[in-house]
Amino acid sequence: MNAVIKVGGKQYYVTEGSEIFVEKLDVVAGDVVSFDQVLMLDTKVGSPYLTNVTVEGEVIKNGKQKKIRVYKYKSKDRSNRRTHGHRQPYTKIKITKING
């Protein structure tokens, strides 16, 4: 089964067994989370959400992404490398079941 869910203001296309990175949730590794904001399931489309449909997943880990390495070039200048940006926190979730 395929579904489109809404988590943290973003939409994710998921299937059973897929792993997704979402905005950081207040959970610990090993917890089971349930998403009830399902926008689409196979060919059924909600307006805006489908009723009686949930997507369950297991939290694998919480973490932060790597900093972005940015190269800026200035002619006749020796410095051209800089670490830039912030580290976005995330939660990695493995989708275990789609009920619908």
Jmol script that loads the backbone (N, CA, C; Angstrom):
load data "model"
ATOM      1  N   MET A   1       0.838  -1.179   0.000  1.00  0.00           N
ATOM      2  CA  MET A   1       0.000   0.000   0.000  1.00  0.00           C
ATOM      3  C   MET A   1       0.886   1.246   0.000  1.00  0.00           C
ATOM      4  N   ASN A   2       0.427   2.266  -0.667  1.00  0.00           N
ATOM      5  CA  ASN A   2       1.119   3.536  -0.744  1.00  0.00           C
ATOM      6  C   ASN A   2       0.256   4.601  -0.093  1.00  0.00           C
ATOM      7  N   ALA A   3       0.903   5.571   0.521  1.00  0.00           N
ATOM      8  CA  ALA A   3       0.161   6.651   1.163  1.00  0.00           C
ATOM      9  C   ALA A   3       0.974   7.934   1.115  1.00  0.00           C
ATOM     10  N   VAL A   4       0.266   9.046   1.253  1.00  0.00           N
ATOM     11  CA  VAL A   4       0.890  10.354   1.406  1.00  0.00           C
ATOM     12  C   VAL A   4       0.435  10.883   2.757  1.00  0.00           C
ATOM     13  N   ILE A   5       1.403  11.175   3.640  1.00  0.00           N
ATOM     14  CA  ILE A   5       1.066  11.657   4.981  1.00  0.00           C
ATOM     15  C   ILE A   5       1.628  13.065   5.161  1.00  0.00           C
ATOM     16  N   LYS A   6       1.052  13.774   6.135  1.00  0.00           N
ATOM     17  CA  LYS A   6       1.509  15.125   6.456  1.00  0.00           C
ATOM     18  C   LYS A   6       2.094  15.105   7.856  1.00  0.00           C
ATOM     19  N   VAL A   7       3.378  15.492   7.965  1.00  0.00           N
ATOM     20  CA  VAL A   7       4.073  15.527   9.249  1.00  0.00           C
ATOM     21  C   VAL A   7       4.871  16.824   9.306  1.00  0.00           C
ATOM     22  N   GLY A   8       4.629  17.635  10.305  1.00  0.00           N
ATOM     23  CA  GLY A   8       5.410  18.850  10.489  1.00  0.00           C
ATOM     24  C   GLY A   8       5.296  19.841   9.348  1.00  0.00           C
ATOM     25  N   GLY A   9       4.130  19.912   8.709  1.00  0.00           N
ATOM     26  CA  GLY A   9       3.936  20.867   7.627  1.00  0.00           C
ATOM     27  C   GLY A   9       4.459  20.403   6.280  1.00  0.00           C
ATOM     28  N   LYS A  10       5.007  19.189   6.200  1.00  0.00           N
ATOM     29  CA  LYS A  10       5.523  18.656   4.944  1.00  0.00           C
ATOM     30  C   LYS A  10       4.791  17.365   4.605  1.00  0.00           C
ATOM     31  N   GLN A  11       4.773  17.030   3.340  1.00  0.00           N
ATOM     32  CA  GLN A  11       4.105  15.818   2.880  1.00  0.00           C
ATOM     33  C   GLN A  11       5.148  14.795   2.470  1.00  0.00           C
ATOM     34  N   TYR A  12       4.886  13.529   2.833  1.00  0.00           N
ATOM     35  CA  TYR A  12       5.815  12.443   2.545  1.00  0.00           C
ATOM     36  C   TYR A  12       5.077  11.302   1.870  1.00  0.00           C
ATOM     37  N   TYR A  13       5.656  10.763   0.811  1.00  0.00           N
ATOM     38  CA  TYR A  13       5.132   9.582   0.126  1.00  0.00           C
ATOM     39  C   TYR A  13       5.765   8.368   0.784  1.00  0.00           C
ATOM     40  N   VAL A  14       4.947   7.489   1.367  1.00  0.00           N
ATOM     41  CA  VAL A  14       5.478   6.351   2.118  1.00  0.00           C
ATOM     42  C   VAL A  14       4.869   5.048   1.626  1.00  0.00           C
ATOM     43  N   THR A  15       5.623   3.976   1.816  1.00  0.00           N
ATOM     44  CA  THR A  15       5.153   2.618   1.609  1.00  0.00           C
ATOM     45  C   THR A  15       5.573   1.819   2.832  1.00  0.00           C
ATOM     46  N   GLU A  16       5.018   0.632   3.002  1.00  0.00           N
ATOM     47  CA  GLU A  16       5.412  -0.200   4.137  1.00  0.00           C
ATOM     48  C   GLU A  16       6.862  -0.610   3.979  1.00  0.00           C
ATOM     49  N   GLY A  17       7.634  -0.415   5.045  1.00  0.00           N
ATOM     50  CA  GLY A  17       9.045  -0.751   5.023  1.00  0.00           C
ATOM     51  C   GLY A  17       9.967   0.401   4.657  1.00  0.00           C
ATOM     52  N   SER A  18       9.398   1.529   4.233  1.00  0.00           N
ATOM     53  CA  SER A  18      10.258   2.658   3.864  1.00  0.00           C
ATOM     54  C   SER A  18      10.701   3.429   5.102  1.00  0.00           C
ATOM     55  N   GLU A  19      11.837   4.103   4.991  1.00  0.00           N
ATOM     56  CA  GLU A  19      12.370   4.910   6.080  1.00  0.00           C
ATOM     57  C   GLU A  19      12.346   6.366   5.649  1.00  0.00           C
ATOM     58  N   ILE A  20      11.849   7.241   6.539  1.00  0.00           N
ATOM     59  CA  ILE A  20      11.753   8.654   6.215  1.00  0.00           C
ATOM     60  C   ILE A  20      12.413   9.484   7.309  1.00  0.00           C
ATOM     61  N   PHE A  21      12.891  10.653   6.939  1.00  0.00           N
ATOM     62  CA  PHE A  21      13.438  11.628   7.872  1.00  0.00           C
ATOM     63  C   PHE A  21      12.421  12.751   7.991  1.00  0.00           C
ATOM     64  N   VAL A  22      11.883  12.963   9.205  1.00  0.00           N
ATOM     65  CA  VAL A  22      10.892  14.012   9.430  1.00  0.00           C
ATOM     66  C   VAL A  22      11.445  15.024  10.415  1.00  0.00           C
ATOM     67  N   GLU A  23      10.734  16.131  10.567  1.00  0.00           N
ATOM     68  CA  GLU A  23      11.114  17.117  11.561  1.00  0.00           C
ATOM     69  C   GLU A  23      11.156  16.446  12.928  1.00  0.00           C
ATOM     70  N   LYS A  24      11.994  16.952  13.820  1.00  0.00           N
ATOM     71  CA  LYS A  24      12.203  16.305  15.109  1.00  0.00           C
ATOM     72  C   LYS A  24      10.903  16.196  15.890  1.00  0.00           C
ATOM     73  N   LEU A  25      10.588  14.972  16.332  1.00  0.00           N
ATOM     74  CA  LEU A  25       9.421  14.702  17.158  1.00  0.00           C
ATOM     75  C   LEU A  25       9.879  14.437  18.585  1.00  0.00           C
ATOM     76  N   ASP A  26       8.997  14.637  19.545  1.00  0.00           N
ATOM     77  CA  ASP A  26       9.335  14.449  20.959  1.00  0.00           C
ATOM     78  C   ASP A  26       9.102  12.984  21.336  1.00  0.00           C
ATOM     79  N   VAL A  27       9.931  12.083  20.802  1.00  0.00           N
ATOM     80  CA  VAL A  27       9.849  10.648  21.060  1.00  0.00           C
ATOM     81  C   VAL A  27      11.262  10.109  21.228  1.00  0.00           C
ATOM     82  N   VAL A  28      11.366   8.881  21.739  1.00  0.00           N
ATOM     83  CA  VAL A  28      12.666   8.242  21.877  1.00  0.00           C
ATOM     84  C   VAL A  28      12.734   7.039  20.944  1.00  0.00           C
ATOM     85  N   ALA A  29      13.934   6.543  20.714  1.00  0.00           N
ATOM     86  CA  ALA A  29      14.122   5.408  19.819  1.00  0.00           C
ATOM     87  C   ALA A  29      13.395   4.185  20.356  1.00  0.00           C
ATOM     88  N   GLY A  30      12.709   3.480  19.464  1.00  0.00           N
ATOM     89  CA  GLY A  30      11.964   2.298  19.843  1.00  0.00           C
ATOM     90  C   GLY A  30      10.474   2.546  20.025  1.00  0.00           C
ATOM     91  N   ASP A  31      10.065   3.810  20.133  1.00  0.00           N
ATOM     92  CA  ASP A  31       8.637   4.126  20.276  1.00  0.00           C
ATOM     93  C   ASP A  31       7.906   3.878  18.967  1.00  0.00           C
ATOM     94  N   VAL A  32       6.608   3.640  19.077  1.00  0.00           N
ATOM     95  CA  VAL A  32       5.756   3.500  17.908  1.00  0.00           C
ATOM     96  C   VAL A  32       4.917   4.770  17.786  1.00  0.00           C
ATOM     97  N   VAL A  33       4.967   5.408  16.619  1.00  0.00           N
ATOM     98  CA  VAL A  33       4.206   6.629  16.385  1.00  0.00           C
ATOM     99  C   VAL A  33       3.123   6.346  15.353  1.00  0.00           C
ATOM    100  N   SER A  34       2.033   7.089  15.455  1.00  0.00           N
ATOM    101  CA  SER A  34       0.906   6.917  14.548  1.00  0.00           C
ATOM    102  C   SER A  34       0.582   8.260  13.916  1.00  0.00           C
ATOM    103  N   PHE A  35       0.410   8.263  12.600  1.00  0.00           N
ATOM    104  CA  PHE A  35       0.077   9.470  11.858  1.00  0.00           C
ATOM    105  C   PHE A  35      -1.344   9.326  11.328  1.00  0.00           C
ATOM    106  N   ASP A  36      -2.208  10.271  11.689  1.00  0.00           N
ATOM    107  CA  ASP A  36      -3.597  10.191  11.234  1.00  0.00           C
ATOM    108  C   ASP A  36      -3.923  11.214  10.156  1.00  0.00           C
ATOM    109  N   GLN A  37      -2.986  12.084   9.815  1.00  0.00           N
ATOM    110  CA  GLN A  37      -3.200  13.037   8.731  1.00  0.00           C
ATOM    111  C   GLN A  37      -2.748  12.406   7.423  1.00  0.00           C
ATOM    112  N   VAL A  38      -3.593  11.542   6.879  1.00  0.00           N
ATOM    113  CA  VAL A  38      -3.297  10.825   5.638  1.00  0.00           C
ATOM    114  C   VAL A  38      -4.037  11.530   4.513  1.00  0.00           C
ATOM    115  N   LEU A  39      -3.295  12.020   3.528  1.00  0.00           N
ATOM    116  CA  LEU A  39      -3.885  12.766   2.424  1.00  0.00           C
ATOM    117  C   LEU A  39      -4.340  11.856   1.288  1.00  0.00           C
ATOM    118  N   MET A  40      -3.617  10.749   1.079  1.00  0.00           N
ATOM    119  CA  MET A  40      -3.945   9.862  -0.029  1.00  0.00           C
ATOM    120  C   MET A  40      -3.567   8.436   0.328  1.00  0.00           C
ATOM    121  N   LEU A  41      -4.382   7.482  -0.073  1.00  0.00           N
ATOM    122  CA  LEU A  41      -4.106   6.063   0.126  1.00  0.00           C
ATOM    123  C   LEU A  41      -4.391   5.351  -1.181  1.00  0.00           C
ATOM    124  N   ASP A  42      -3.349   4.807  -1.809  1.00  0.00           N
ATOM    125  CA  ASP A  42      -3.427   4.197  -3.141  1.00  0.00           C
ATOM    126  C   ASP A  42      -4.098   5.174  -4.118  1.00  0.00           C
ATOM    127  N   THR A  43      -5.367   4.945  -4.477  1.00  0.00           N
ATOM    128  CA  THR A  43      -6.038   5.849  -5.419  1.00  0.00           C
ATOM    129  C   THR A  43      -7.092   6.719  -4.748  1.00  0.00           C
ATOM    130  N   LYS A  44      -7.329   6.523  -3.445  1.00  0.00           N
ATOM    131  CA  LYS A  44      -8.315   7.343  -2.733  1.00  0.00           C
ATOM    132  C   LYS A  44      -7.656   8.637  -2.270  1.00  0.00           C
ATOM    133  N   VAL A  45      -8.330   9.751  -2.516  1.00  0.00           N
ATOM    134  CA  VAL A  45      -7.815  11.060  -2.137  1.00  0.00           C
ATOM    135  C   VAL A  45      -8.787  11.690  -1.159  1.00  0.00           C
ATOM    136  N   GLY A  46      -8.260  12.221  -0.050  1.00  0.00           N
ATOM    137  CA  GLY A  46      -9.093  12.854   0.952  1.00  0.00           C
ATOM    138  C   GLY A  46      -9.299  14.320   0.664  1.00  0.00           C
ATOM    139  N   SER A  47     -10.251  14.913   1.401  1.00  0.00           N
ATOM    140  CA  SER A  47     -10.469  16.338   1.235  1.00  0.00           C
ATOM    141  C   SER A  47     -10.653  16.982   2.596  1.00  0.00           C
ATOM    142  N   PRO A  48      -9.656  17.398   3.331  1.00  0.00           N
ATOM    143  CA  PRO A  48      -8.239  17.261   3.013  1.00  0.00           C
ATOM    144  C   PRO A  48      -7.648  15.939   3.481  1.00  0.00           C
ATOM    145  N   TYR A  49      -8.259  15.283   4.496  1.00  0.00           N
ATOM    146  CA  TYR A  49      -7.687  14.036   5.023  1.00  0.00           C
ATOM    147  C   TYR A  49      -8.676  12.889   4.876  1.00  0.00           C
ATOM    148  N   LEU A  50      -8.147  11.677   4.819  1.00  0.00           N
ATOM    149  CA  LEU A  50      -8.986  10.485   4.821  1.00  0.00           C
ATOM    150  C   LEU A  50      -9.356  10.135   6.252  1.00  0.00           C
ATOM    151  N   THR A  51     -10.562   9.612   6.457  1.00  0.00           N
ATOM    152  CA  THR A  51     -10.992   9.208   7.794  1.00  0.00           C
ATOM    153  C   THR A  51     -10.746   7.720   7.975  1.00  0.00           C
ATOM    154  N   ASN A  52     -10.539   7.304   9.211  1.00  0.00           N
ATOM    155  CA  ASN A  52     -10.308   5.903   9.583  1.00  0.00           C
ATOM    156  C   ASN A  52      -9.087   5.290   8.899  1.00  0.00           C
ATOM    157  N   VAL A  53      -8.094   6.110   8.604  1.00  0.00           N
ATOM    158  CA  VAL A  53      -6.854   5.631   8.005  1.00  0.00           C
ATOM    159  C   VAL A  53      -5.700   6.141   8.854  1.00  0.00           C
ATOM    160  N   THR A  54      -4.799   5.234   9.252  1.00  0.00           N
ATOM    161  CA  THR A  54      -3.624   5.632  10.021  1.00  0.00           C
ATOM    162  C   THR A  54      -2.383   4.967   9.431  1.00  0.00           C
ATOM    163  N   VAL A  55      -1.267   5.597   9.664  1.00  0.00           N
ATOM    164  CA  VAL A  55       0.028   5.050   9.260  1.00  0.00           C
ATOM    165  C   VAL A  55       0.858   4.946  10.524  1.00  0.00           C
ATOM    166  N   GLU A  56       1.386   3.746  10.801  1.00  0.00           N
ATOM    167  CA  GLU A  56       2.193   3.526  11.995  1.00  0.00           C
ATOM    168  C   GLU A  56       3.647   3.310  11.608  1.00  0.00           C
ATOM    169  N   GLY A  57       4.532   3.785  12.487  1.00  0.00           N
ATOM    170  CA  GLY A  57       5.956   3.632  12.238  1.00  0.00           C
ATOM    171  C   GLY A  57       6.718   3.515  13.535  1.00  0.00           C
ATOM    172  N   GLU A  58       7.923   2.978  13.435  1.00  0.00           N
ATOM    173  CA  GLU A  58       8.793   2.811  14.595  1.00  0.00           C
ATOM    174  C   GLU A  58       9.933   3.811  14.496  1.00  0.00           C
ATOM    175  N   VAL A  59      10.204   4.495  15.603  1.00  0.00           N
ATOM    176  CA  VAL A  59      11.271   5.484  15.635  1.00  0.00           C
ATOM    177  C   VAL A  59      12.608   4.760  15.693  1.00  0.00           C
ATOM    178  N   ILE A  60      13.480   5.072  14.751  1.00  0.00           N
ATOM    179  CA  ILE A  60      14.797   4.456  14.725  1.00  0.00           C
ATOM    180  C   ILE A  60      15.788   5.297  15.518  1.00  0.00           C
ATOM    181  N   LYS A  61      15.847   6.606  15.247  1.00  0.00           N
ATOM    182  CA  LYS A  61      16.745   7.461  16.013  1.00  0.00           C
ATOM    183  C   LYS A  61      16.401   8.928  15.818  1.00  0.00           C
ATOM    184  N   ASN A  62      16.878   9.743  16.750  1.00  0.00           N
ATOM    185  CA  ASN A  62      16.840  11.198  16.643  1.00  0.00           C
ATOM    186  C   ASN A  62      18.267  11.655  16.405  1.00  0.00           C
ATOM    187  N   GLY A  63      18.435  12.706  15.644  1.00  0.00           N
ATOM    188  CA  GLY A  63      19.791  13.174  15.385  1.00  0.00           C
ATOM    189  C   GLY A  63      19.805  14.529  14.737  1.00  0.00           C
ATOM    190  N   LYS A  64      21.001  14.922  14.313  1.00  0.00           N
ATOM    191  CA  LYS A  64      21.186  16.178  13.604  1.00  0.00           C
ATOM    192  C   LYS A  64      21.925  15.893  12.308  1.00  0.00           C
ATOM    193  N   GLN A  65      21.615  16.669  11.279  1.00  0.00           N
ATOM    194  CA  GLN A  65      22.290  16.510  10.008  1.00  0.00           C
ATOM    195  C   GLN A  65      23.662  17.164  10.050  1.00  0.00           C
ATOM    196  N   LYS A  66      24.489  16.884   9.054  1.00  0.00           N
ATOM    197  CA  LYS A  66      25.825  17.462   8.981  1.00  0.00           C
ATOM    198  C   LYS A  66      25.738  18.914   8.535  1.00  0.00           C
ATOM    199  N   LYS A  67      26.749  19.689   8.925  1.00  0.00           N
ATOM    200  CA  LYS A  67      26.820  21.062   8.445  1.00  0.00           C
ATOM    201  C   LYS A  67      27.181  21.063   6.971  1.00  0.00           C
ATOM    202  N   ILE A  68      26.728  22.078   6.295  1.00  0.00           N
ATOM    203  CA  ILE A  68      26.951  22.182   4.867  1.00  0.00           C
ATOM    204  C   ILE A  68      28.284  22.871   4.613  1.00  0.00           C
ATOM    205  N   ARG A  69      29.089  22.310   3.724  1.00  0.00           N
ATOM    206  CA  ARG A  69      30.367  22.915   3.346  1.00  0.00           C
ATOM    207  C   ARG A  69      30.124  23.751   2.096  1.00  0.00           C
ATOM    208  N   VAL A  70      30.398  25.061   2.181  1.00  0.00           N
ATOM    209  CA  VAL A  70      30.148  25.978   1.083  1.00  0.00           C
ATOM    210  C   VAL A  70      31.477  26.535   0.601  1.00  0.00           C
ATOM    211  N   TYR A  71      31.680  26.543  -0.703  1.00  0.00           N
ATOM    212  CA  TYR A  71      32.878  27.120  -1.289  1.00  0.00           C
ATOM    213  C   TYR A  71      32.498  28.427  -1.964  1.00  0.00           C
ATOM    214  N   LYS A  72      33.157  29.498  -1.551  1.00  0.00           N
ATOM    215  CA  LYS A  72      32.943  30.797  -2.165  1.00  0.00           C
ATOM    216  C   LYS A  72      34.267  31.242  -2.771  1.00  0.00           C
ATOM    217  N   TYR A  73      34.233  31.681  -3.987  1.00  0.00           N
ATOM    218  CA  TYR A  73      35.455  32.089  -4.672  1.00  0.00           C
ATOM    219  C   TYR A  73      35.486  33.595  -4.822  1.00  0.00           C
ATOM    220  N   LYS A  74      36.603  34.174  -4.416  1.00  0.00           N
ATOM    221  CA  LYS A  74      36.855  35.591  -4.640  1.00  0.00           C
ATOM    222  C   LYS A  74      38.214  35.679  -5.325  1.00  0.00           C
ATOM    223  N   SER A  75      38.242  36.336  -6.434  1.00  0.00           N
ATOM    224  CA  SER A  75      39.501  36.414  -7.168  1.00  0.00           C
ATOM    225  C   SER A  75      40.545  37.198  -6.376  1.00  0.00           C
ATOM    226  N   LYS A  76      41.770  36.750  -6.445  1.00  0.00           N
ATOM    227  CA  LYS A  76      42.923  37.358  -5.769  1.00  0.00           C
ATOM    228  C   LYS A  76      42.758  37.378  -4.253  1.00  0.00           C
ATOM    229  N   ASP A  77      42.060  36.399  -3.725  1.00  0.00           N
ATOM    230  CA  ASP A  77      41.877  36.299  -2.271  1.00  0.00           C
ATOM    231  C   ASP A  77      42.194  34.863  -1.874  1.00  0.00           C
ATOM    232  N   ARG A  78      42.811  34.679  -0.739  1.00  0.00           N
ATOM    233  CA  ARG A  78      43.253  33.348  -0.335  1.00  0.00           C
ATOM    234  C   ARG A  78      42.155  32.519   0.350  1.00  0.00           C
ATOM    235  N   SER A  79      41.173  33.168   0.958  1.00  0.00           N
ATOM    236  CA  SER A  79      40.162  32.393   1.693  1.00  0.00           C
ATOM    237  C   SER A  79      38.985  32.091   0.774  1.00  0.00           C
ATOM    238  N   ASN A  80      38.677  30.807   0.634  1.00  0.00           N
ATOM    239  CA  ASN A  80      37.563  30.446  -0.232  1.00  0.00           C
ATOM    240  C   ASN A  80      36.744  29.295   0.331  1.00  0.00           C
ATOM    241  N   ARG A  81      37.000  28.886   1.556  1.00  0.00           N
ATOM    242  CA  ARG A  81      36.284  27.754   2.122  1.00  0.00           C
ATOM    243  C   ARG A  81      35.650  28.186   3.435  1.00  0.00           C
ATOM    244  N   ARG A  82      34.432  27.725   3.671  1.00  0.00           N
ATOM    245  CA  ARG A  82      33.742  28.140   4.876  1.00  0.00           C
ATOM    246  C   ARG A  82      32.668  27.119   5.223  1.00  0.00           C
ATOM    247  N   THR A  83      32.540  26.784   6.506  1.00  0.00           N
ATOM    248  CA  THR A  83      31.444  25.946   6.961  1.00  0.00           C
ATOM    249  C   THR A  83      30.265  26.859   7.217  1.00  0.00           C
ATOM    250  N   HIS A  84      29.121  26.512   6.653  1.00  0.00           N
ATOM    251  CA  HIS A  84      28.003  27.438   6.652  1.00  0.00           C
ATOM    252  C   HIS A  84      26.703  26.692   6.941  1.00  0.00           C
ATOM    253  N   GLY A  85      25.763  27.348   7.558  1.00  0.00           N
ATOM    254  CA  GLY A  85      24.449  26.770   7.779  1.00  0.00           C
ATOM    255  C   GLY A  85      24.305  26.186   9.161  1.00  0.00           C
ATOM    256  N   HIS A  86      23.105  25.727   9.475  1.00  0.00           N
ATOM    257  CA  HIS A  86      22.883  25.108  10.774  1.00  0.00           C
ATOM    258  C   HIS A  86      22.540  23.639  10.592  1.00  0.00           C
ATOM    259  N   ARG A  87      22.562  22.908  11.684  1.00  0.00           N
ATOM    260  CA  ARG A  87      22.299  21.473  11.647  1.00  0.00           C
ATOM    261  C   ARG A  87      20.839  21.244  12.017  1.00  0.00           C
ATOM    262  N   GLN A  88      20.055  20.786  11.065  1.00  0.00           N
ATOM    263  CA  GLN A  88      18.623  20.581  11.287  1.00  0.00           C
ATOM    264  C   GLN A  88      18.398  19.285  12.062  1.00  0.00           C
ATOM    265  N   PRO A  89      17.692  19.332  13.204  1.00  0.00           N
ATOM    266  CA  PRO A  89      17.382  18.095  13.922  1.00  0.00           C
ATOM    267  C   PRO A  89      16.309  17.297  13.177  1.00  0.00           C
ATOM    268  N   TYR A  90      16.414  15.982  13.248  1.00  0.00           N
ATOM    269  CA  TYR A  90      15.457  15.123  12.548  1.00  0.00           C
ATOM    270  C   TYR A  90      15.127  13.903  13.387  1.00  0.00           C
ATOM    271  N   THR A  91      14.089  13.208  12.976  1.00  0.00           N
ATOM    272  CA  THR A  91      13.709  11.914  13.537  1.00  0.00           C
ATOM    273  C   THR A  91      13.593  10.943  12.368  1.00  0.00           C
ATOM    274  N   LYS A  92      14.274   9.813  12.456  1.00  0.00           N
ATOM    275  CA  LYS A  92      14.227   8.800  11.405  1.00  0.00           C
ATOM    276  C   LYS A  92      13.187   7.765  11.801  1.00  0.00           C
ATOM    277  N   ILE A  93      12.234   7.509  10.903  1.00  0.00           N
ATOM    278  CA  ILE A  93      11.103   6.615  11.198  1.00  0.00           C
ATOM    279  C   ILE A  93      11.009   5.551  10.118  1.00  0.00           C
ATOM    280  N   LYS A  94      10.815   4.297  10.530  1.00  0.00           N
ATOM    281  CA  LYS A  94      10.566   3.205   9.584  1.00  0.00           C
ATOM    282  C   LYS A  94       9.075   2.901   9.613  1.00  0.00           C
ATOM    283  N   ILE A  95       8.426   2.977   8.470  1.00  0.00           N
ATOM    284  CA  ILE A  95       6.979   2.741   8.357  1.00  0.00           C
ATOM    285  C   ILE A  95       6.740   1.238   8.455  1.00  0.00           C
ATOM    286  N   THR A  96       5.919   0.833   9.432  1.00  0.00           N
ATOM    287  CA  THR A  96       5.664  -0.589   9.648  1.00  0.00           C
ATOM    288  C   THR A  96       4.298  -1.030   9.155  1.00  0.00           C
ATOM    289  N   LYS A  97       3.293  -0.167   9.253  1.00  0.00           N
ATOM    290  CA  LYS A  97       1.947  -0.598   8.886  1.00  0.00           C
ATOM    291  C   LYS A  97       1.136   0.564   8.378  1.00  0.00           C
ATOM    292  N   ILE A  98       0.339   0.291   7.326  1.00  0.00           N
ATOM    293  CA  ILE A  98      -0.601   1.278   6.810  1.00  0.00           C
ATOM    294  C   ILE A  98      -1.989   0.663   6.947  1.00  0.00           C
ATOM    295  N   ASN A  99      -2.816   1.249   7.833  1.00  0.00           N
ATOM    296  CA  ASN A  99      -4.163   0.740   8.077  1.00  0.00           C
ATOM    297  C   ASN A  99      -5.154   1.556   7.257  1.00  0.00           C
ATOM    298  N   GLY A 100      -5.919   0.883   6.424  1.00  0.00           N
ATOM    299  CA  GLY A 100      -6.872   1.660   5.645  1.00  0.00           C
ATOM    300  C   GLY A 100      -7.876   0.843   4.931  1.00  0.00           C
TER     301      GLY A 100
END
end "model"
wireframe off; spacefill off
backbone 0.3
color backbone group
